[in-house]
């Protein structure tokens, strides 16, 4: 069985993925924003899950989350699920945190990054972005284009790691809203599958997936020059580089 770290596990797709993976016998490490949010995952903790705690909008706390994860032991997979839809924290949470955790958590065999179909309307421009969150300089769509490019860049730079991005669809979570039309179960199935399955398709890298089907992302996501520009910006801001 695999040990899987899932960021943003207190609700929505992250919580659903954690519950499913635990039912399937995997060891799960959940992540919540604060000590107060541990109550949201009490049932999982009582069933044997481990927890890491930290606000992903705060780079110092992101470092602490990575340290806590490494103290648990090697991960087989990390699902970068945490995200926010609007406000000044979009870039820190949706892009900076998964980048920093990718670099700081002991390298797993598999990495899964939550993207969105909205990444297709993102702007392939990284210059001028305020990665700190003090000012809102980018949209949710921009952030999802960036994290998709991150997933594909990691697949290129770390050939020994399976790195993929997932569009979970528009599903009825707190972020998606109760009227979202897509199937909630399908919304978290693909990331679980990519994180743990021995299916030959799940053992591929550099893909953008929707409901276990590999589809084409925004062309910029696979553009090496754009990937390198993004990584350069994130390295400069965080002081952390992908090794």
C-alpha positions in Angstrom: 0.0 0.0 0.0 1.1 3.6 -0.6 1.6 6.5 1.7 0.0 9.6 0.2 0.1 13.2 1.3 -2.9 15.2 0.3 -2.9 19.0 0.7 -6.2 20.7 1.5 -7.7 17.7 3.1 -10.2 19.3 5.4 -13.1 19.4 2.9 -14.0 19.0 -0.8 -12.0 16.8 -3.1 -9.1 16.5 -0.8 -11.2 15.1 2.0 -13.0 12.8 -0.4 -9.7 11.5 -1.8 -8.4 10.9 1.7 -11.5 9.0 2.7 -11.4 6.8 -0.4 -7.7 6.0 -0.2 -8.0 5.1 3.5 -10.9 2.8 2.7 -8.7 1.2 0.0 -6.1 0.5 2.6 -3.5 3.2 1.9 -1.7 5.2 4.5 -2.9 8.8 4.2 -1.2 12.0 5.5 -3.8 14.8 5.6 -3.1 18.5 5.6 -5.1 21.2 7.2 -4.6 25.0 7.4 -4.6 25.3 11.2 -4.9 23.3 14.5 -8.5 24.4 14.6 -9.2 22.6 11.3 -8.0 19.3 12.7 -11.6 18.7 13.8 -12.6 18.4 10.2 -10.4 15.3 9.8 -11.0 13.8 13.2 -12.6 10.6 11.8 -9.6 10.1 9.5 -7.1 10.7 12.4 -9.0 8.2 14.6 -8.7 5.7 11.8 -5.0 6.0 11.6 -4.3 9.0 9.3 -1.4 11.3 10.1 -1.7 15.1 9.9 0.5 18.0 8.9 -0.6 21.6 9.7 0.2 24.9 8.1 -1.2 27.8 6.1 -0.1 27.4 2.5 -0.5 31.2 1.9 2.5 31.7 4.2 5.8 30.5 2.8 7.3 30.0 6.3 4.5 27.7 7.2 4.8 25.9 3.8 8.4 25.1 4.9 7.1 23.8 8.2 4.5 21.6 6.4 7.3 20.1 4.3 9.4 19.4 7.5 6.4 17.8 9.2 5.8 15.6 6.1 9.4 14.5 6.0 9.3 13.6 9.6 6.4 11.2 8.9 8.6 9.4 6.4 8.9 8.9 2.6 5.8 9.5 0.6 4.9 7.3 -2.3 2.8 10.1 -3.7 1.8 13.7 -3.1 -1.5 15.1 -4.3 -1.3 18.9 -4.5 -5.0 19.5 -4.0 -5.2 22.7 -1.9 -6.5 25.8 -3.8 -8.4 29.0 -3.5 -10.6 30.5 -6.1 -10.3 34.3 -5.6 -8.5 37.0 -3.6 -4.9 37.9 -3.1 -4.0 34.4 -1.9 -4.5 32.7 -5.3 -0.9 32.8 -6.3 0.6 31.8 -2.9 -1.7 28.9 -2.3 -2.3 27.6 -5.9 1.2 28.0 -7.3 3.9 29.0 -4.8 2.9 26.3 -2.2 2.9 23.4 -4.6 6.2 24.5 -6.1 7.9 24.9 -2.7 6.5 21.6 -1.4 7.6 19.8 -4.6 11.1 21.1 -3.9 11.1 20.5 -0.1 9.3 17.3 0.5 11.5 14.2 0.1 11.0 13.2 -3.5 8.1 10.7 -3.9 7.5 8.4 -6.8 4.4 10.2 -8.0 3.2 13.8 -8.0 -0.4 14.9 -8.8 -1.3 18.6 -9.3 -4.9 19.8 -9.3 -5.5 22.0 -12.3 -8.8 23.1 -13.9 -10.4 23.4 -17.3 -10.3 27.2 -16.6 -6.5 27.0 -17.1 -7.3 27.4 -20.8 -8.1 31.0 -20.3 -5.0 31.7 -18.2 -2.4 34.1 -19.4 1.0 32.7 -20.1 2.8 35.7 -18.5 4.7 35.4 -15.3 6.5 38.8 -15.3 5.0 41.3 -12.8 3.2 38.6 -10.7 3.1 39.3 -7.0 3.8 35.8 -5.7 3.6 37.0 -2.0 -0.2 37.7 -2.1 0.2 41.2 -1.0 -1.4 42.3 -4.2 -3.7 40.4 -6.5 -1.9 40.3 -9.9 -3.2 37.1 -11.3 -6.5 35.2 -11.7 -7.5 31.7 -10.8 -7.2 30.8 -14.4 -3.7 32.1 -14.5 -2.8 30.1 -11.4 -4.1 26.9 -12.9 -2.2 27.4 -16.1 0.9 27.9 -14.0 0.4 24.8 -11.9 -0.2 22.8 -15.0 3.0 24.0 -16.4 4.7 23.2 -13.1 3.5 19.6 -13.3 4.7 19.2 -16.9 8.0 20.8 -16.0 8.6 18.4 -13.1 7.9 15.5 -15.5 10.6 16.8 -17.8 13.2 17.6 -15.2 12.6 14.6 -13.0 12.2 11.6 -15.3 12.2 9.2 -12.4 9.1 10.8 -11.0 5.6 10.4 -12.4 4.2 14.0 -12.5 0.7 14.8 -13.8 -2.0 17.4 -13.7 -5.7 16.7 -13.3 -8.8 18.7 -14.2 -11.4 17.3 -11.7 -14.3 19.0 -13.5 -16.8 21.4 -12.1 -18.0 19.4 -9.1 -20.3 20.3 -6.1 -17.8 21.2 -3.5 -17.6 24.3 -1.4 -15.5 25.9 -4.1 -17.6 24.6 -7.0 -21.0 25.3 -5.4 -24.0 23.1 -5.0 -25.2 23.6 -8.5 -22.0 22.3 -10.2 -23.0 19.7 -12.8 -20.1 17.2 -12.7 -20.0 13.9 -10.8 -18.3 14.4 -7.4 -16.9 10.9 -7.3 -15.3 11.3 -10.7 -13.9 14.6 -9.4 -11.4 12.8 -7.1 -11.1 9.4 -8.9 -8.4 10.4 -11.3 -6.0 11.8 -8.7 -6.4 8.7 -6.5 -5.7 6.5 -9.6 -2.6 8.5 -10.6 -1.3 8.4 -7.1 -1.7 4.7 -6.4 -2.7 2.5 -9.4 -0.5 0.0 -11.2 -2.6 0.5 -14.4 -0.1 1.1 -17.2 -1.8 4.4 -18.1 -1.5 5.6 -14.5 2.3 4.9 -14.7 2.9 7.5 -17.3 4.1 11.1 -16.7 3.7 14.6 -18.1 0.0 14.3 -18.7 -3.1 16.5 -18.3 -6.0 14.3 -17.3 -9.8 14.6 -17.0 -11.8 11.6 -15.7 -8.9 9.2 -16.4 -8.6 10.4 -20.0 -5.4 12.1 -21.1 -6.2 15.3 -23.0 -4.4 18.3 -24.4 -3.8 21.2 -22.1 -3.2 24.9 -23.0 -0.2 24.9 -25.4 1.9 27.1 -23.0 1.8 24.4 -20.3 4.1 22.2 -22.3 6.3 25.1 -23.6 9.8 24.6 -22.1 10.6 28.3 -22.3 7.4 29.2 -20.4 8.1 26.5 -17.9 11.6 27.7 -17.3 10.4 31.3 -17.0 7.9 30.2 -14.4 10.4 28.2 -12.5 12.9 31.1 -12.6 10.3 33.4 -11.0 9.4 30.9 -8.3 13.0 30.2 -7.5 13.8 33.9 -7.2 10.7 34.6 -5.0 11.1 31.6 -2.6 14.8 31.1 -2.6 14.1 27.4 -3.2 15.1 25.6 -6.4 14.1 22.2 -7.8 17.1 20.0 -7.3 
